[in-house]
Amino acid sequence: MSAEKEIVNFWLNSKGYFTLSNIKSHNRDIGILALKFDKGGLSRAIHAEVCCSITGFIDQNHIFEKIIFEKFND
């Protein structure tokens, strides 16, 4: 697991979430799935995709739209 994903995973655990990382779904990879349980039932679920850039993006909106399309559309 990458350092930035480890940090997010640690933070979610410190907030009381149970986390699963790198779940495979067909030819896709779900970054982090965080689940919080309350009174024996699931109270909240978070799907987190983590990426890090040292230099940044020139056209962030286009890049994010492309990433979202590739992750959630077959």
Secondary structure, 3 states (H helix, E strand, C coil): CCHHHHHHHHHHHHCCCEEEEEEEECCEEEEEEEEEEECCEEEEEEEECCCCCCCCCCCHHHHHHHHHHHHHCC
